[in-house]
Amino acid sequence: MTESNASDARDQRDQHEQVGQAGQQERMPDWEKRFRAPRVSLPDWAEDAPDRSLFVSNATGTYELYAWDRSTGDQRQVTDRPNGTTDGVLSPDGAWIWWFDDKDGDEFGVWRRQPFAGGEDEPAAAGLEASYPAGLALGRDGRTAVVGRSTDEDGTTIHLVRTGEDPVEIYRHRESAGVGDLAHDGSLIAVEHTEHGDAMHSALRVLRPDGTPVADLDDTEGGTRELGLEVLGFAPVDGDTRLLIGHQRRGRWEPLVWDVATGEETDLALELPGDVSAEWYPDGTGLLIVHGFEARSELFRYDLASRALTEIPTPPGTVSGATARPDGSVEYLWSSAAEPSALRSTTGGVVLDPPGMKSPGSVPVEDVWVEGPGGRIHALVQKPQGTTGPLPTVFDIHGGPTWHDNDSFAAGPAAWVDHGYAVVRVNYRGSTGYGRAWTDALKHRVGLIELEDIAAVREWAVTSGLADPDRIVLTGGSWGGYLTLLGLGVQPDAWTLGIAAVPVADYVTAYHDEMEALKAMDRTLLGGTPEEVPDRFEASSPLTYVDEVKAPVYISAGVNDPRCPIRQIENYVKRLEKRSAIHEVYRYDAGHGSLVVDERIKQVRLELEFAERHLRDVRS
């Protein structure tokens, strides 16, 4: 065969393959396309080599790290592991990519690094044993790193790591802590810590590289005032001792500039009603402001000299990440419930648009406000276009608990809508974005307070004519999975069936088996350990109410999950089995969720089929 004929044959084969793929995509339901469509994260870029970037993509069907040279347009896959990789950091000089190597999603591992241009991986912090990560900051000199570790034995330790030298421990405490940032010139290290025992509200400490304390800032006042602080970053200028931090002194998150050398605090006092976060512009003269309010967000530039706040136009919806570039432009990842995410720039156009199948859109979200026992509750509602109630309705409960649902694109809720369900998402007490008091309200009566708010929204959904009371599904993942199992037992007549992904099911056993940082959070939420406050753990544990469950239960669990470990789920399942309760359990070989697209699609398909099967039984 001549070369030209061979080329023609290859072209014909490629054309047949493309036609076949196009045919498969055409037959594929929209809900599956949303999961399979290639997507990217907001790229991280190297401070001293801004053309070098690092991002996460599912282009291969598994979420992995990718290097991107903007000057040439070249992209390459950095990591390739069966269960995926999402934790990675690009060094400021652009020479190295650090990535966290755990085993099958158990989050317990070590940092490795790889040259930006490609090559063999090597240990990035030789001498440090495996642990849970507790923050990482890389120095501009190309040889210095600050590495945070967490283990059950040691609590939190932070180490200074320099190439060719043994790691040096500069911080240790039993309570949870983490690396905040490393100063531009490497002279200062900011640490967030909870030495006061309140894992929901961090204090700050600034250290020299030898571990010597430089300054402390603590808004908890010995635990009498529950106000948190967070590190947002040192000023990107050599010798500059200004640290941008977040505070809660006016009942919500806002930024201020703290000069750790002089102690001077510059409160920005922005007149914005919601939570505000910020990052430095690369020249240190301004701040990129991200404002979140009532499930939507917007961007501003704040000029530190003139104190002028200038809006950066973005479409209505949610900005899930934003960064200011050296040329003054801003790149941001935006979406709405109806429109899939897009990586945009203020210079115009899309920054990075992965090739391949495009994700179908979905329906817009509607805002609902319901009076609840602790105040007005914000819920987000989606329903199939052109439908009127009452509809089969899914209450999709977010995790966290310190998180919130917003007007952003989500493939899971869109899949339910495609199948004829209304979807209701509730920002219950404990959710972020509605002020500190709302977030902190769930203490001690953990789980029960959230369920009161969910019940109030359920009542609205039924009385408004949206929801068919005989076909209401309670579902969620992580904390949402916990609330699902708890709700099925505490409110057994309210829910037709429950679908819980990676849930807390037996709170006492979960506490003893989970990673150390979550133990600290549970002690804060419940006021102590299971031995110190057994009544609170019992009142908040789904296992306590398992014999009251009437609805069919579906549970999915990662066998390597360090957050909601498998043993406590098995304890709950055994109790269901003992009373022959209707239930199904799906176990998969990963951790707290899966980064493999096929696995995620399989899980959603099983959930949809479980719901259809049991709701069909109700209708008959």
C-alpha positions in Angstrom: 0.0 0.0 0.0 1.4 3.4 -0.9 1.8 6.1 1.7 -1.1 8.1 0.2 -3.4 5.1 0.2 -2.4 4.4 3.8 -3.2 7.9 4.8 -6.5 7.7 3.0 -7.3 4.5 4.9 -6.4 6.2 8.2 -8.6 9.2 7.3 -11.5 6.9 6.5 -11.1 5.0 9.8 -10.9 8.3 11.8 -14.0 9.5 10.0 -15.8 6.3 10.9 -14.7 6.6 14.5 -15.8 10.3 14.6 -19.2 9.4 13.1 -19.6 6.6 15.7 -18.7 8.8 18.6 -21.1 11.5 17.3 -23.8 8.9 17.1 -23.1 7.7 20.6 -23.2 11.3 21.8 -26.5 11.9 19.9 -28.1 9.0 21.7 -26.7 9.9 25.1 -29.2 11.5 27.4 -28.6 15.1 28.4 -28.0 14.2 32.1 -25.2 11.9 31.2 -23.7 14.5 28.7 -23.4 17.0 31.6 -21.2 14.6 33.5 -19.1 13.6 30.5 -18.6 17.0 29.0 -15.0 18.2 29.4 -14.6 20.9 32.1 -11.7 22.8 33.7 -11.0 24.5 36.9 -9.8 28.1 37.3 -6.1 27.8 36.4 -3.5 28.6 39.0 -0.5 30.6 37.6 3.1 30.9 38.6 3.8 34.3 40.2 7.2 34.8 38.6 6.3 32.9 35.4 2.7 33.9 34.7 2.6 32.1 31.3 2.8 28.8 33.2 -0.5 27.5 34.6 -1.9 24.5 36.3 -5.6 23.3 36.2 -7.8 20.3 36.8 -9.8 18.7 34.0 -11.9 15.6 33.4 -10.8 15.4 29.8 -9.7 11.7 30.1 -12.8 10.7 32.1 -11.0 11.1 35.4 -10.2 14.4 37.1 -6.4 15.0 36.8 -3.9 17.8 36.9 -2.8 19.5 33.7 0.1 21.9 32.9 -0.6 24.7 30.4 2.1 26.9 28.8 0.2 30.0 27.7 3.1 31.2 25.6 2.9 28.2 23.3 -0.6 26.9 24.0 0.8 23.5 24.9 -1.1 21.5 27.5 -0.1 18.2 29.0 -1.5 15.8 31.6 0.6 15.8 34.8 -1.0 13.1 36.9 -2.6 9.8 35.9 -4.0 7.7 38.7 -7.0 5.3 38.8 -8.9 7.4 41.3 -7.9 10.8 40.0 -6.0 13.8 41.4 -7.1 17.3 42.2 -4.7 18.6 44.8 -1.8 20.4 43.2 0.2 23.6 43.5 2.5 25.3 41.0 5.7 26.8 42.4 6.1 30.6 42.1 9.0 30.2 39.6 6.9 27.9 37.4 9.5 25.1 37.6 7.7 22.5 39.6 4.2 21.1 40.1 3.5 19.7 43.6 0.7 17.2 43.9 -0.7 15.1 46.8 -0.4 11.4 46.4 -2.8 9.4 48.6 -4.1 5.8 48.3 -7.4 5.3 46.5 -8.9 8.5 47.8 -8.2 8.0 51.5 -6.6 11.5 51.7 -3.6 10.1 53.6 -0.4 10.5 51.7 2.7 12.5 50.8 3.5 15.4 48.5 5.3 14.6 45.2 6.6 17.0 42.6 7.2 16.9 38.8 9.0 19.4 36.5 6.6 21.7 34.7 7.9 20.6 31.3 7.4 16.9 32.3 9.6 14.2 33.8 9.7 11.7 36.6 7.9 12.4 39.9 10.1 12.7 43.0 9.4 13.1 46.7 8.7 16.7 47.3 9.2 16.7 51.1 11.6 13.9 51.8 11.7 12.9 55.4 8.1 13.6 56.2 5.9 10.5 56.6 2.4 10.1 55.2 -0.3 12.3 56.8 -3.5 14.2 56.0 -2.6 17.5 54.4 -2.8 20.7 56.5 -1.8 23.3 54.0 1.1 24.1 51.7 3.0 27.2 50.7 5.9 27.3 48.3 8.7 29.9 48.3 9.9 32.0 45.3 13.5 30.7 45.8 12.5 27.4 44.2 13.8 25.4 47.2 11.6 26.3 50.2 8.2 25.0 51.2 6.1 25.1 54.3 4.2 21.9 54.7 1.3 21.2 57.1 0.5 17.7 58.3 -2.2 16.2 60.4 -2.3 12.8 62.1 -4.2 11.1 64.8 -1.0 10.7 66.9 0.5 14.2 66.5 -2.4 16.5 65.8 -1.1 19.2 63.5 2.6 19.8 62.7 4.1 22.4 60.3 7.5 22.0 58.8 10.0 24.1 56.9 11.3 22.0 54.0 14.3 23.1 52.0 15.8 21.1 49.1 18.8 19.1 50.3 18.1 19.6 54.0 16.1 17.7 56.6 12.6 19.1 57.3 12.4 21.3 60.4 9.4 21.3 62.6 8.3 24.9 63.4 4.8 24.3 64.8 2.9 21.6 66.7 -0.4 21.4 68.5 -3.1 18.8 69.3 -5.9 20.9 67.8 -6.4 21.5 64.1 -4.3 24.1 62.3 -3.0 24.8 58.8 -0.5 26.7 56.7 -2.0 30.0 55.6 0.7 31.7 53.4 4.4 32.4 53.0 5.5 36.0 52.6 6.7 37.1 49.2 10.4 37.2 50.4 10.0 34.1 52.5 10.6 35.9 55.8 7.2 35.3 57.4 4.8 32.4 57.7 1.1 32.8 58.5 -0.7 30.0 60.3 -4.4 29.5 61.0 -4.9 27.6 64.3 -7.6 26.5 66.7 -5.5 26.1 69.9 -8.5 27.6 71.8 -10.5 24.5 70.9 -13.0 26.1 68.6 -12.6 24.4 65.2 -15.1 26.7 63.6 -13.3 29.9 64.4 -9.6 30.1 63.7 -7.0 32.4 65.2 -3.9 33.6 63.4 -0.2 33.4 64.2 2.8 34.7 62.2 6.1 32.9 62.5 9.6 33.4 61.3 11.1 30.4 59.3 12.8 29.2 62.5 9.4 29.0 64.2 9.8 32.1 66.3 6.5 33.9 66.9 6.2 37.4 65.3 2.5 38.3 65.9 -0.8 36.8 67.0 -4.4 37.8 66.2 -7.3 36.1 68.0 -10.9 37.3 67.7 -12.3 34.5 69.9 -11.2 36.2 73.1 -10.6 33.0 74.9 -13.7 31.4 73.6 -16.1 34.0 74.9 -16.6 35.5 71.5 -17.0 33.2 68.5 -15.4 35.1 65.7 -13.2 33.6 63.1 -10.2 34.8 61.1 -8.7 33.4 57.9 -5.5 34.1 55.9 -6.1 35.5 52.5 -2.5 36.1 51.6 0.6 38.2 52.1 1.2 41.3 49.9 3.0 40.3 46.7 5.9 42.7 47.3 9.4 42.0 48.8 9.7 43.3 52.3 6.0 44.0 52.6 4.6 42.8 56.0 1.0 43.4 55.1 -1.2 40.3 55.5 -4.7 40.3 53.9 -7.1 38.4 56.2 -10.8 37.7 56.6 -12.7 38.6 59.8 -16.3 38.3 61.2 -16.4 41.3 63.5 -19.6 42.7 61.9 -21.3 39.4 61.7 -20.2 38.3 58.3 -16.9 37.6 56.4 -15.0 40.8 55.4 -11.4 41.5 54.5 -8.9 43.8 56.3 -5.2 44.4 55.9 -3.1 43.6 59.0 0.5 44.8 59.1 2.1 42.1 61.2 5.2 44.2 61.8 3.5 47.2 63.3 0.1 45.7 64.3 -1.8 48.3 62.3 -5.1 47.1 61.0 -6.8 48.7 58.0 -10.4 47.9 57.9 -11.9 48.2 54.4 -15.5 48.6 55.7 -17.0 47.8 52.4 -20.7 48.6 52.1 -21.7 45.2 50.7 -24.5 43.2 52.4 -23.1 39.7 52.0 -19.9 37.8 52.7 -16.8 39.3 51.1 -13.5 37.7 50.2 -10.4 39.2 48.5 -7.0 38.6 47.0 -4.2 40.9 46.0 -3.7 42.3 42.6 -0.1 41.2 41.5 1.3 44.7 42.0 0.0 45.1 45.6 -1.9 48.3 44.9 -5.4 46.8 44.9 -7.6 43.9 45.9 -9.9 41.7 43.8 -13.1 41.5 45.8 -15.6 38.6 45.5 -18.9 39.4 47.1 -21.5 36.6 47.7 -25.0 37.5 48.7 -28.2 35.4 48.6 -26.7 32.6 46.5 -25.1 34.8 43.9 -21.8 36.6 43.5 -20.2 39.5 41.9 -16.7 41.0 41.5 -15.1 44.4 42.3 -11.7 46.0 42.3 -10.7 47.9 45.4 -8.0 50.5 45.1 -6.0 50.7 48.4 -4.8 54.3 47.8 -8.1 55.9 46.9 -10.3 53.4 48.7 -12.5 53.3 45.5 -14.6 50.2 44.9 -15.2 49.6 41.2 -17.5 46.8 39.9 -16.2 44.3 37.4 -19.2 43.3 35.3 -20.1 39.6 35.3 -23.4 37.9 34.3 -26.0 37.1 37.0 -25.0 33.8 38.6 -22.1 32.5 40.6 -18.3 33.1 40.4 -16.8 30.0 41.8 -13.2 31.3 41.5 -11.4 34.4 40.3 -7.8 35.6 40.0 -6.1 38.9 38.9 -3.4 38.6 36.3 -0.2 40.7 36.0 -1.7 42.8 33.1 -4.6 43.9 35.4 -7.2 41.6 33.8 -9.3 39.2 35.8 -10.0 35.6 35.0 -13.0 33.9 36.6 -15.0 30.7 36.5 -18.7 31.5 36.1 -21.9 29.6 35.8 -25.6 29.7 36.6 -28.1 27.0 37.3 -29.2 27.2 33.6 -25.8 27.7 32.0 -22.7 25.4 32.3 -19.5 26.8 33.7 -17.2 28.9 31.5 -13.7 30.3 32.2 -13.9 33.9 31.2 -11.6 37.0 31.2 -12.4 40.7 31.6 -10.3 41.1 28.3 -13.2 39.3 26.6 -14.0 35.8 25.5 -13.3 32.4 27.0 -9.9 31.7 28.5 -9.8 28.0 28.2 -12.5 26.0 26.3 -11.8 22.3 26.4 -12.5 20.5 23.1 -15.2 17.8 22.8 -18.8 17.4 23.7 -20.5 20.5 25.2 -22.6 20.3 28.3 -26.4 20.9 27.8 -27.9 23.6 29.9 -30.6 23.2 32.4 -33.5 25.3 33.8 -33.1 28.5 35.8 -33.3 28.4 39.6 -36.1 30.2 41.4 -35.7 31.9 44.9 -38.0 31.0 47.7 -38.0 32.5 51.2 -39.8 30.6 53.9 -40.4 31.6 57.5 -38.7 29.1 59.8 -38.2 28.5 63.5 -34.8 30.4 63.4 -35.6 33.0 60.8 -36.2 33.3 57.1 -34.9 30.3 55.1 -33.6 30.7 51.6 -34.4 27.8 49.2 -33.5 27.4 45.5 -36.1 25.6 43.3 -35.9 24.1 39.9 -38.6 22.3 38.0 -39.1 20.9 34.5 -40.2 23.6 32.1 -43.9 23.8 31.3 -44.9 21.7 34.3 -47.3 22.5 37.1 -47.5 20.8 40.5 -47.9 18.8 42.4 -44.7 17.1 41.2 -42.4 14.4 42.5 -39.9 16.4 44.4 -36.3 15.9 45.5 -34.9 17.7 48.5 -31.2 17.8 47.6 -29.4 18.7 50.8 -25.9 20.2 50.6 -22.9 19.0 52.6 -20.6 21.0 54.8 -22.5 21.8 57.0 -20.6 25.1 56.6 -21.4 25.5 52.9 -24.3 26.7 50.8 -26.2 26.0 47.6 -26.1 28.8 45.0 -27.2 29.8 41.5 -24.5 27.7 39.8 -24.5 24.8 37.4 -24.8 21.4 38.9 -25.2 18.2 37.0 -26.9 16.3 39.8 -30.0 18.5 40.3 -30.2 18.9 36.5 -30.5 15.1 36.1 -33.4 15.0 38.5 -35.1 17.8 36.6 -34.6 15.9 33.3 -36.5 13.0 34.8 -39.5 15.1 35.7 -38.7 16.0 39.3 -38.8 19.4 41.0 -35.6 20.0 43.0 -35.5 22.0 46.2 -32.2 23.0 47.8 -32.3 24.5 51.3 -29.7 26.8 52.9 -30.6 25.6 56.4 -29.1 27.1 59.6 -25.4 26.1 59.5 -25.1 27.3 55.9 -22.6 30.0 55.0 -23.5 33.2 53.1 -26.2 34.4 55.5 -24.2 35.8 58.3 -22.2 34.4 61.2 -25.2 33.9 63.5 -26.9 31.7 60.8 -23.8 29.6 60.3 -23.1 29.1 64.0 -26.7 28.4 65.0 -26.6 24.6 64.8 -24.3 24.0 67.7 -25.2 21.2 70.3 -28.5 20.3 68.6 -26.6 19.2 65.6 -28.6 17.8 62.7 -31.9 18.5 64.5 -31.8 22.3 63.8 -31.1 21.8 60.1 -34.0 19.3 59.9 -36.4 21.9 61.4 -35.5 24.3 58.6 -35.8 21.6 55.9 -39.2 20.6 57.4 -40.4 24.2 57.1 -39.5 24.4 53.4 -41.1 21.0 52.9 -44.3 22.3 54.3 -44.1 25.3 51.9 -43.4 23.0 49.0 -46.6 20.9 49.7 -48.9 23.8 50.6 -47.8 25.8 47.6 -48.8 23.0 45.3 -45.2 22.3 44.1 -44.6 19.0 45.7 -46.7 15.8 45.7 -46.6 14.8 49.4 -46.6 11.1 48.5 -43.6 11.4 46.3 -40.9 13.4 48.1 -37.3 12.2 48.1 -34.7 13.3 50.7 -31.2 13.1 49.4 -27.7 14.5 49.9 -24.0 13.7 50.1 -21.6 13.9 53.1 -23.4 16.2 55.6 -26.4 16.1 53.3 -26.3 12.3 53.4 -26.1 12.5 57.2 -29.2 14.8 57.3 -30.9 12.4 54.9 -30.5 9.4 57.3 -31.3 11.5 60.3 -34.4 12.9 58.6 -35.7 9.5 57.7 -35.6 8.5 61.4 -36.6 11.8 63.0 -39.3 12.7 60.5 -40.4 9.3 59.2 -43.8 10.4 57.8 -42.3 13.3 55.8 -40.3 11.4 53.3 -41.2 8.8 50.7 -37.7 7.5 50.3 -34.1 8.5 51.1 -30.9 8.5 49.1 -27.7 9.1 51.2 -24.2 9.3 49.7 -21.1 9.0 51.9 -23.2 9.8 55.1 -22.5 10.0 58.8 -24.8 7.1 60.0 -23.5 6.2 63.4 -22.1 9.4 64.9 -20.1 7.8 67.8 -18.3 5.3 65.6 -17.8 8.0 62.9 -16.1 10.2 65.5 -13.6 7.5 66.5 -12.8 6.5 63.0 -12.6 9.8 61.1 -9.6 12.0 60.4 -8.3 14.2 63.2 -9.5 17.6 61.8 -13.1 16.3 61.7 -12.9 15.1 65.3 -12.0 18.7 66.2 -15.0 20.0 64.3 -17.3 17.5 66.0 -16.0 18.4 69.4 -16.8 22.1 68.6 -20.3 21.3 67.2 -21.4 19.0 70.0 -19.4 20.5 72.9 -17.1 17.6 73.5 -16.3 14.0 72.8 -18.8 11.1 72.8 -17.6 10.2 76.3 -18.0 13.8 77.5 -21.4 14.6 76.0 -23.0 11.2 75.2 -26.5 12.5 75.2 -25.7 15.0 72.4 -24.1 12.4 70.3 -27.0 10.1 70.8 -29.6 12.8 70.0 -27.7 13.7 66.8 -26.9 10.2 65.5 -29.0 8.6 62.7 -28.4 5.2 64.4 -30.5 6.3 67.3 -33.6 6.6 65.1 -33.0 3.8 62.6 -35.8 1.7 64.0 -38.3 4.5 63.2 -37.4 4.6 59.5 -40.3 3.7 57.2 -39.1 4.8 53.8 -36.9 2.7 51.5 -33.2 3.7 52.0 -30.4 3.8 49.4 -26.8 4.3 50.7 -23.6 4.7 48.7 -20.3 4.6 50.4 -16.6 4.9 49.5 -14.7 2.1 51.3 -11.6 4.3 51.8 -13.5 7.4 53.0 -11.7 9.1 56.0 -14.5 11.6 56.5 -17.5 9.4 56.8 -15.8 6.0 57.3 -17.2 2.7 56.2 -17.5 1.0 59.6 -20.1 3.3 61.0 -22.2 3.0 57.8 -22.0 -0.8 58.1 -23.3 -0.5 61.7 -26.4 1.4 60.4 -26.9 -1.1 57.6 -26.9 -4.0 60.0 -29.7 -2.4 62.0 -31.7 -2.0 58.8 -31.1 -5.6 57.9 -32.1 -6.8 61.4 -35.6 -5.4 61.0 -35.8 -6.3 57.2 -36.2 -2.7 56.3 -36.2 -1.9 52.5 -32.7 -0.7 51.6 -29.9 -1.0 49.1 -26.2 -0.3 49.6 -23.6 0.4 47.0 -20.0 0.3 48.0 -17.2 1.6 45.7 -13.4 1.6 45.8 -12.7 5.3 46.5 -12.9 7.9 49.3 -15.3 10.7 50.0 -16.8 10.6 46.5 -15.3 9.7 43.2 -13.2 11.6 40.6 -14.0 9.1 37.9 -16.7 10.2 35.5 -18.0 6.7 34.7 -18.2 5.9 38.4 -20.1 9.1 39.1 -22.6 8.4 36.2 -23.1 4.9 37.5 -24.0 6.2 41.0 -26.4 8.8 39.6 -28.0 6.1 37.4 -28.5 3.8 40.4 -30.0 6.6 42.4 -32.5 7.5 39.6 -33.5 3.9 39.2 -34.0 3.4 42.9 -36.2 6.4 43.1 -38.2 5.5 40.0 -38.7 1.9 41.2 -40.0 2.9 44.6 -42.0 5.9 43.6 -43.7 3.7 41.0 -44.7 1.4 43.8 -46.2 4.3 45.6 -48.2 5.3 42.5 -49.5 1.8 42.0 
